[in-house]
């Protein structure tokens, strides 16, 4: 017998047992019950940890991807602004050269 048994030897007139004999539970059964009682919650916690770890990894990859996209966009905008300023400065240089040439010609007369 694995878990033990309770037997009643007799009853009094009101239906209550007169003597009760309880057999001992085997040590193996006690160990099985203790292992199941401790193992199931532990297994549940471990599975939850693995799931949360995977979700955090996914979130981290998503955030890294979004940050990389933002930096690429920012880099593109900086390059565009630099090219625009370079072209504006070149145009201003040509205008200044034309004005200086005009002034030099006017002063040479």
Secondary structure, 3 states (H helix, E strand, C coil): CCCCCEEEEEECCCCCEEEEEECCCCHHHHHHHHHHHHHHHHHHHHHHHHHHHHHHHHHHHHHHHHHHHHHHHHHHHHHHHHHHHHHHHHHHHHHHHHHHHHHHHHHHC
